[in-house]
Amino acid sequence: MTKMKNEPGLWSLVSEMVYTSAPRWLATIAVMFFLVSAMLIGFFVFSSVVDSQYYYSHLEKAIKEGNLQRIELSLDALMVIEPDDPMIRFRFALLMEAQNRFAEAAAILEGLAPLDDDHPGFDHAHLLLAKRQLLDPGKDPVRRGKAIKHLAKAISGNPKNLEARADLAKLLLDNNQWNEAEPFVVAVVSLQPELCVRLARGVVATQRQKALDLLKLAESPLRAKLKQFSDNEELIRAVADISNLQGKYQEAADLLSGAFQSKPSEILRRELGTTLALQMSEALNKPDPDFGAYLALVSKGLLVDPGNPLILLRMEEGLRLGADTKNAINARLEELLSKGTVPDMVHLLLGTEAHRKGRSDLARLHFDLAYQANPKLPEVCNNLAWYLSNESPRDLKRGLEISAQAVAMSPGNPHFRETRGQIHLLLGQWKETITDLEYALSNMGATPSIHQGLATAYKKLGDSKMAAIHQGQADKQKTLNLPIPPKVKRP
């Protein structure tokens, strides 16, 4: 077996170097100096680590006790020992805030969480400043924009910071930025699965399959979380949302009903009412409609949330069914009216039913009463304006004013623009007639009345060519006997 050759160590190298090139007494001093220096360096390194651990442990203990004086002492020491540690500087800034030294604290936090350079900064500081930007009750877009930047930098500095990802997901969902929110929502599904439900609700109208995939992803952690926190209203609503979006209306109704009975709140009332309205629609749209179940749901819905517009709209659908169902719905509407419950919507529905029956006197009365109860319902304004301008006694001036209100509240609605255009026509306001009726023509399709109105207006303005074109279209549609949309538009 071959022996390994012993290599000279550090001590022997130093000795050889010193003793071969210097007097013995000087060499001895040099060696002693080397040894003392090495010991001092080792001591300071070791003591620094010991001191850091010592003050860290004291800091944690002081924080638990809420002892501000000991917190300050520990942080002062740590700032000397490790001045570049971002966590120490962050805690020191919080201490300064506790002592009302806000300017100094702000300077440290801004240094830890810069927005104007490429340095990611310290994620805890970014997260804190983002949350403070979001405290603004007015939801100022500038402050929210800064919050988004802070959160993005927090994630850049620490991709594992799930709290920052969750907060950024909420902000993007609030802004309806569905695509931008998706990766952050998915990343925190185990922490906040309810965000998946919010995203699914946002995309379901245009991306149904994606919505279903998101619900599938969130369902298991969400139901597990609900078992752990069974009285959490937000979780109950999120699971009910999943059930509703999956068409499991009864399951959603049971969840919301139990929560509402246990702890009533306005948002639970509204969501339970909406779920009952979905069940009403389901009962009516079966191949063999279940009118008994529908009427039972109407009764339950009116007890829970009589002002819910979806329930009232489902009742309006019931007015177009068989006589028994229609009579039952009418009785319910009249009962609501006698109690003073949502008179604007009830009068609107009763007016629509009277119009359908050809009872123009009752229709006008109900639409006028609906307007008196709530002049901010654009459908009410539009319907009343039509009756004021088309049925005796006419009041074109008031009709135009109320029609303008409907258009102001819903400027993109072509039905409302047609109503106002026809009133302009009756008043001889030809340019205004053309503006409104051409908008209606391009957005709701051709009708004889629109073409006839445009033909008249163009003729009065001296444009015989355009007048002839529209007159020809009006005559053609009358000859073809195309269906004419109802003059009173349902909400």
MODA-V450597 format. One record per residue. N is the residue number from 1. PHI is phi in radians with two decimals (* if undefined). BURIAL is 1 if it has 16 or more other C-alpha atoms within 10 Angstrom, else 0. D_FIRST is the distance of its C-alpha to the first C-alpha in Angstrom with 1 decimal. Layout:
{{N;PHI;BURIAL;D_FIRST} {N;PHI;BURIAL;D_FIRST}}
This chain:
{{1;*;0;0.0} {2;-1.41;0;3.8} {3;-1.35;0;6.5} {4;-1.32;0;9.4} {5;-1.32;0;12.5} {6;-1.29;0;15.2} {7;-1.47;0;18.3} {8;-1.17;0;21.7} {9;-1.49;0;23.7} {10;-1.07;0;27.4} {11;-1.09;0;28.5} {12;-1.15;0;26.7} {13;-1.12;0;28.0} {14;-1.10;0;31.5} {15;-1.06;0;31.4} {16;-1.08;0;30.4} {17;-1.11;0;33.0} {18;-1.29;1;35.7} {19;-1.25;1;35.2} {20;-1.49;0;34.9} {21;-2.20;0;38.1} {22;-2.66;0;40.4} {23;-1.04;0;41.9} {24;-1.06;0;40.0} {25;-1.12;0;42.8} {26;-1.25;0;43.0} {27;-1.11;1;39.3} {28;-1.10;0;39.3} {29;-1.09;0;42.1} {30;-1.10;1;40.3} {31;-1.14;1;37.2} {32;-1.08;0;39.4} {33;-1.07;0;41.3} {34;-1.07;0;38.2} {35;-1.15;0;37.1} {36;-1.12;0;40.7} {37;-1.07;0;41.0} {38;-1.09;0;37.8} {39;-1.16;0;39.1} {40;-1.14;0;42.5} {41;-1.07;0;41.3} {42;-1.06;0;39.2} {43;-1.13;0;42.2} {44;-1.16;0;44.7} {45;-1.09;0;42.5} {46;-1.13;0;41.9} {47;-1.17;0;45.5} {48;-1.11;0;46.8} {49;-1.11;0;45.0} {50;-1.10;0;46.3} {51;-1.07;1;49.8} {52;-1.03;1;49.9} {53;-1.09;0;48.9} {54;-1.06;0;51.4} {55;-1.27;1;54.2} {56;-1.09;1;53.5} {57;-1.11;0;53.7} {58;-1.17;1;56.9} {59;-1.13;1;58.3} {60;-1.07;0;57.8} {61;-1.14;0;59.4} {62;-1.15;1;62.3} {63;-1.13;0;62.9} {64;-1.09;0;63.1} {65;-1.41;0;65.5} {66;1.25;0;67.5} {67;-1.52;0;67.3} {68;-1.12;0;68.1} {69;-1.16;0;67.6} {70;-1.21;1;64.0} {71;-1.04;1;63.3} {72;-1.10;1;64.5} {73;-1.08;0;62.5} {74;-1.13;1;59.2} {75;-1.18;1;59.9} {76;-1.03;0;60.8} {77;-1.14;0;57.5} {78;-1.16;1;55.5} {79;-1.13;0;57.5} {80;-1.36;0;56.3} {81;-1.27;0;52.6} {82;-2.31;0;52.3} {83;-1.16;0;55.4} {84;-1.71;0;54.2} {85;-1.26;0;53.4} {86;-1.13;1;56.1} {87;-1.17;0;56.4} {88;-1.13;1;57.2} {89;-1.10;1;59.7} {90;-1.11;1;61.2} {91;-1.17;1;61.7} {92;-1.12;1;63.1} {93;-1.12;1;65.7} {94;-1.13;1;66.7} {95;-1.09;1;67.1} {96;-1.06;1;69.3} {97;-1.10;0;71.5} {98;-1.09;0;71.8} {99;-1.68;0;73.1} {100;1.13;0;75.5} {101;-1.70;0;73.6} {102;-1.21;0;74.0} {103;-1.11;0;73.9} {104;-1.14;0;70.5} {105;-1.10;1;69.1} {106;-1.08;1;70.4} {107;-1.11;0;68.7} {108;-1.18;1;65.3} {109;-1.11;1;65.8} {110;-1.15;0;66.9} {111;-1.22;1;63.9} {112;-1.37;1;61.6} {113;-2.27;1;63.6} {114;-1.30;1;64.8} {115;-1.86;1;66.9} {116;-1.68;0;67.5} {117;-2.31;0;64.0} {118;-1.47;0;61.1} {119;-1.22;0;58.9} {120;-1.16;1;58.6} {121;1.36;1;59.0} {122;-1.77;1;58.3} {123;-1.07;1;59.2} {124;-1.10;1;60.7} {125;-1.19;1;63.1} {126;-1.04;1;64.2} {127;-1.11;1;64.8} {128;-1.08;1;66.9} {129;-1.17;1;69.0} {130;-1.11;1;69.5} {131;-1.09;1;70.8} {132;-1.22;0;73.1} {133;-1.11;1;74.5} {134;-1.47;1;75.3} {135;-1.25;0;77.3} {136;-1.09;0;80.3} {137;-1.16;0;82.9} {138;-1.42;0;84.6} {139;0.91;0;81.5} {140;-1.05;0;81.9} {141;-1.08;0;80.2} {142;-1.17;0;78.8} {143;-1.13;1;77.1} {144;-1.18;1;75.8} {145;-1.12;0;74.5} {146;-1.13;1;72.5} {147;-1.07;1;71.2} {148;-1.07;1;69.9} {149;-1.13;1;68.1} {150;-1.07;1;66.5} {151;-1.16;1;65.3} {152;-1.09;1;64.0} {153;-1.24;1;62.0} {154;-1.06;1;60.7} {155;-1.22;1;59.4} {156;-1.09;1;57.9} {157;-1.31;1;56.1} {158;-2.57;1;55.0} {159;-1.05;0;55.4} {160;-1.54;0;54.6} {161;-1.36;1;57.8} {162;-1.24;1;59.9} {163;-1.10;1;62.7} {164;-1.14;1;63.3} {165;-1.10;1;63.2} {166;-1.15;1;65.7} {167;-1.13;1;68.0} {168;-1.17;1;67.9} {169;-1.04;1;68.6} {170;-1.10;1;71.7} {171;-1.08;1;73.0} {172;-1.17;1;72.7} {173;-1.16;1;74.4} {174;-1.04;0;77.2} {175;-1.56;0;77.7} {176;1.03;0;77.7} {177;-1.61;0;74.7} {178;-1.08;1;73.5} {179;-1.13;0;71.0} {180;-1.18;0;69.5} {181;-1.32;1;69.2} {182;-0.93;1;67.6} {183;-1.08;0;63.9} {184;-1.32;1;64.2} {185;-1.08;1;66.2} {186;-1.14;1;63.6} {187;-1.13;1;60.7} {188;-1.95;1;62.3} {189;-1.07;1;63.8} {190;-1.27;0;61.8} {191;-1.51;1;63.0} {192;-2.38;1;66.6} {193;-1.11;1;67.5} {194;-1.12;1;71.2} {195;-1.16;1;70.6} {196;-1.09;1;70.0} {197;-1.17;1;73.5} {198;-1.04;1;75.0} {199;-1.15;1;73.5} {200;-1.07;1;74.6} {201;-1.11;1;78.1} {202;-1.29;1;78.1} {203;-1.81;1;77.1} {204;-1.07;0;78.7} {205;-1.19;0;81.9} {206;-1.97;0;80.1} {207;-2.38;0;76.7} {208;-1.05;0;77.3} {209;-1.13;0;74.2} {210;-1.10;0;72.0} {211;-1.06;1;73.9} {212;-1.15;1;73.3} {213;-1.12;0;69.5} {214;-1.13;1;69.4} {215;-1.12;1;71.3} {216;-1.10;0;68.9} {217;-1.14;1;66.0} {218;-1.53;1;67.7} {219;-1.03;1;69.3} {220;-1.10;0;66.5} {221;-1.12;1;65.2} {222;-1.23;1;68.9} {223;-1.18;1;70.0} {224;-1.12;0;67.0} {225;-1.16;1;67.9} {226;-1.16;1;71.5} {227;-1.10;0;70.6} {228;-1.32;0;68.8} {229;-2.19;0;71.7} {230;-1.19;0;74.7} {231;-1.81;0;77.3} {232;-1.37;0;75.9} {233;-1.09;1;78.8} {234;-1.10;0;76.7} {235;-1.19;1;74.4} {236;-1.05;1;77.5} {237;-1.14;1;79.1} {238;-1.16;1;76.0} {239;-1.15;1;75.6} {240;-1.10;1;79.4} {241;-1.05;1;78.9} {242;-1.02;1;76.3} {243;-1.09;1;78.8} {244;-1.12;1;81.7} {245;-1.18;1;79.8} {246;-1.58;0;78.7} {247;1.42;0;82.3} {248;-1.65;0;81.8} {249;-1.17;1;84.8} {250;-1.14;1;85.5} {251;-1.07;1;82.0} {252;-1.12;1;82.4} {253;-1.11;1;85.8} {254;-1.11;0;84.6} {255;-1.06;1;81.8} {256;-1.18;1;84.1} {257;-1.14;1;87.0} {258;-1.09;0;84.9} {259;-1.15;1;83.6} {260;-1.19;1;87.1} {261;-1.19;0;88.7} {262;-1.28;0;86.0} {263;-2.59;0;86.1} {264;-1.06;0;88.6} {265;-2.58;0;87.9} {266;-1.13;0;89.6} {267;-1.23;0;86.6} {268;-1.17;1;86.2} {269;-1.04;1;89.9} {270;-1.13;1;89.8} {271;-1.27;1;86.7} {272;-1.15;1;88.2} {273;-1.05;1;91.5} {274;-1.12;1;89.7} {275;-1.13;1;87.9} {276;-1.12;1;91.2} {277;-1.14;1;92.7} {278;-1.12;1;89.9} {279;-1.16;1;90.8} {280;-1.04;1;94.5} {281;-1.08;1;93.7} {282;-1.10;1;91.6} {283;-1.13;1;94.5} {284;-1.33;1;97.0} {285;-1.67;0;94.8} {286;-1.20;0;94.2} {287;-0.92;0;95.8} {288;-2.07;0;98.2} {289;-0.91;0;98.5} {290;-1.70;0;98.3} {291;-1.19;1;101.2} {292;-1.11;0;101.1} {293;-1.12;0;97.5} {294;-1.06;1;98.3} {295;-1.15;1;101.2} {296;-1.13;0;99.1} {297;-1.19;1;96.4} {298;-1.02;1;99.1} {299;-1.07;0;100.4} {300;-1.15;0;96.9} {301;-1.08;1;96.1} {302;-1.22;1;99.3} {303;-1.24;0;98.5} {304;-1.38;1;95.1} {305;-2.56;1;95.6} {306;-1.10;1;99.2} {307;-1.65;1;98.6} {308;-1.19;1;95.6} {309;-1.11;1;96.7} {310;-1.20;1;94.8} {311;-1.11;1;96.6} {312;-1.15;1;99.9} {313;-1.19;1;99.1} {314;-1.13;1;98.3} {315;-1.18;1;101.7} {316;-1.08;1;103.3} {317;-1.10;1;101.8} {318;-1.13;1;103.5} {319;-1.17;1;106.8} {320;-1.72;0;106.6} {321;-1.69;0;106.2} {322;-1.08;0;108.8} {323;-1.03;0;111.7} {324;-1.10;0;110.4} {325;-1.14;1;107.1} {326;-1.06;1;109.0} {327;-1.11;0;111.4} {328;-1.13;0;108.6} {329;-1.17;1;106.8} {330;-1.02;1;110.1} {331;-1.10;0;110.7} {332;-1.13;1;107.3} {333;-1.09;1;107.8} {334;-1.14;1;111.2} {335;-1.14;0;109.8} {336;-1.04;1;107.1} {337;-1.14;1;109.9} {338;-1.15;0;112.1} {339;-1.64;0;109.2} {340;1.29;0;108.6} {341;-1.53;1;105.1} {342;0.59;1;103.7} {343;-1.08;1;107.3} {344;-1.08;1;106.1} {345;-1.21;1;104.0} {346;-1.13;1;106.6} {347;-1.10;1;109.5} {348;-1.07;1;107.4} {349;-1.18;1;106.8} {350;-1.16;1;110.4} {351;-1.14;1;111.6} {352;-1.11;1;109.5} {353;-1.16;1;110.8} {354;-1.12;1;114.4} {355;-1.07;1;113.8} {356;-1.11;0;112.6} {357;-1.45;0;115.8} {358;1.45;0;118.0} {359;-1.61;0;119.1} {360;-1.13;1;118.9} {361;-1.13;0;120.8} {362;-1.22;1;118.2} {363;-1.07;1;115.3} {364;-1.10;1;116.6} {365;-1.06;1;117.2} {366;-1.14;1;113.7} {367;-1.16;1;112.0} {368;-1.16;1;114.1} {369;-1.13;1;113.2} {370;-1.09;1;109.5} {371;-1.16;1;109.8} {372;-1.12;0;111.5} {373;-1.30;0;108.7} {374;-2.75;1;105.9} {375;-1.31;1;106.7} {376;-1.78;0;103.0} {377;-1.68;1;102.5} {378;-1.08;1;102.8} {379;-1.13;1;103.8} {380;-1.11;1;106.7} {381;-1.04;1;107.8} {382;-1.10;1;107.7} {383;-1.17;1;109.7} {384;-1.14;1;112.3} {385;-1.05;1;112.7} {386;-1.09;1;113.4} {387;-1.17;1;116.1} {388;-1.14;1;117.7} {389;-1.75;1;118.1} {390;-2.10;1;119.0} {391;-2.08;0;121.1} {392;-1.35;0;124.4} {393;-1.38;0;124.9} {394;-1.32;0;122.7} {395;-2.47;0;121.1} {396;-1.13;1;119.4} {397;-1.10;0;118.6} {398;-1.18;0;116.8} {399;-1.05;1;115.2} {400;-1.16;1;113.7} {401;-1.07;0;112.5} {402;-1.26;1;110.7} {403;-1.11;1;109.3} {404;-1.10;1;107.9} {405;-1.09;1;106.1} {406;-1.07;1;104.5} {407;-1.16;1;103.3} {408;-1.10;0;102.0} {409;-1.37;0;99.9} {410;-2.48;0;98.6} {411;-1.15;0;99.2} {412;-1.61;0;97.4} {413;-1.41;1;99.4} {414;-1.19;1;101.7} {415;-1.13;1;104.1} {416;-1.19;1;104.8} {417;-1.17;1;105.3} {418;-1.14;1;107.8} {419;-1.01;1;109.8} {420;-1.15;1;110.1} {421;-1.07;1;110.9} {422;-1.18;1;113.7} {423;-1.24;1;115.2} {424;-0.98;1;115.1} {425;-1.08;1;117.0} {426;-1.15;0;119.7} {427;-1.56;0;120.0} {428;1.32;0;120.3} {429;-1.67;0;117.1} {430;-1.21;1;116.2} {431;-1.12;1;113.2} {432;-1.14;1;111.5} {433;-1.04;1;112.4} {434;-1.10;1;110.6} {435;-1.01;0;107.5} {436;-1.28;1;107.1} {437;-1.25;1;108.2} {438;-1.20;1;106.0} {439;-1.11;1;103.0} {440;-1.10;1;103.9} {441;-1.07;1;104.5} {442;-1.37;0;101.1} {443;-2.00;0;99.2} {444;-2.23;0;101.1} {445;1.64;0;102.8} {446;-1.42;1;106.4} {447;-2.41;1;109.3} {448;-0.99;1;113.0} {449;-1.17;1;113.7} {450;-1.17;1;111.0} {451;-1.11;1;112.3} {452;-1.15;1;115.9} {453;-1.10;1;115.2} {454;-1.18;1;113.5} {455;-1.06;1;116.4} {456;-1.13;1;118.9} {457;-1.12;1;117.0} {458;-1.13;1;116.5} {459;-1.10;1;120.1} {460;-1.15;0;121.3} {461;-1.53;0;119.1} {462;1.56;0;120.7} {463;-1.70;0;117.7} {464;-1.18;0;119.5} {465;-1.15;0;116.7} {466;-1.16;1;114.1} {467;-1.07;1;116.9} {468;-1.14;1;117.7} {469;-1.06;0;114.0} {470;-1.21;1;113.6} {471;-1.12;1;117.0} {472;-1.09;1;116.1} {473;-1.18;1;112.8} {474;-1.12;1;114.7} {475;-1.13;0;117.3} {476;-1.10;0;114.7} {477;-1.23;1;112.8} {478;-1.14;0;116.1} {479;-1.14;0;117.0} {480;-1.30;0;113.6} {481;1.01;0;114.1} {482;-1.19;0;110.5} {483;-1.13;0;109.6} {484;-1.78;0;110.2} {485;-1.01;0;107.7} {486;-1.05;0;109.2} {487;-1.21;0;110.9} {488;-1.76;1;109.3} {489;-1.56;0;105.5} {490;-1.24;0;103.6} {491;-1.21;0;100.9}}
